[in-house]
Amino acid sequence: MKLTVLVDNNTIIDKYFQGEPAVSYFIECEGKQYLFDTGYSDLFLKNANKMGIDLLNLDAIVLSHGHNDHTGGLNELVRLYSKISLKERNLRIPPIIAHPEAFLEKRENGLSIGATCSTSQLKSIFPLQLSKNPVALSDKLIFLGEIERNNSFEATYPIGETIKDDICQKDFVLDDSALVYKSGAGLVIITGCSHAGICNIIEYAKKVCHEDRIWDIIGGFHLLNPSKNQLVHTNTYIEGNKIATIHACHCTDLYSKIWLSRVAKLKDVGVGLVLEYT
């Protein structure tokens, strides 16, 4: 598997790409191509173009969850594919894979923080594959669906509100999911924001894949000014699982990265980074 960072908060030094506080990764695996999240804007398209990556040959678009820093670029994909499909009738249209609650209305402090592209707009171009259950994208790459939340130190508070069945309720971001790649050296877990809790995600990935070895984790760990209790338990868990490498980024603050670096090999992430796994 080859993963290229199209969007992150940071950029790699001496690589003239742009960043924004969002996530988008281009993934090549077993002869197929996937887009994981779309960032806030059209920046993922601009960076992909500079990198020579063609996003019109995708086999699937996978969304980690419904917040606008991960789904904002969907509007740009609708425009891109609708323009091309009018000219090229044989264009392959990739499905969008996400949790069924990814497109619910989401608010925080009165502001909309959910997807700005409606399901009706998306369905006009893309097939939607919404699943709470794991979805195998290939023999080695799996969308985890709804993450089991079994520990007491993560995912304990809501992120704003969501509208479900016409009822406004606290949003614990049940749509938060991740990808996992089954490498020869262990699992590689790819996250968006880890609202479900990074340790919960790891445990569920191990359960789904029947594999206890973790080779790498890349993505947001949702550690922004976390409690000391959460940091201590997270470090204890990561150390206990002998995780080889972590690429914590996006929604992981510097203080948390310093803590994580005590128990695992922490590596830098930025737009333009390319990671390869066998």
Secondary structure, 3 states (H helix, E strand, C coil): CEEEEEECCCECCCCCCCCCCCCEEEEEECCEEEEECCCCCCHHHHHHHHHCCCCCCCCEEECCCCCHHHHCCHHHHHHHHHHHHHHCCCCCCCCEEECCCCCCEEEECCEECCCCCCHHHHHCCCCEEECCCCEECCCCEEECCCCCCCCCCCCCCCCCEEEECCEEEECCCCCCCEEEEEECCEEEEEECCCCCCHHHHHHHHHHHHCCCCEEEEEEECCECCCCHHHHHHHHHHHHHCCCCEEEEECCECHHHHHHHCCCCEECCCCECCEEECC
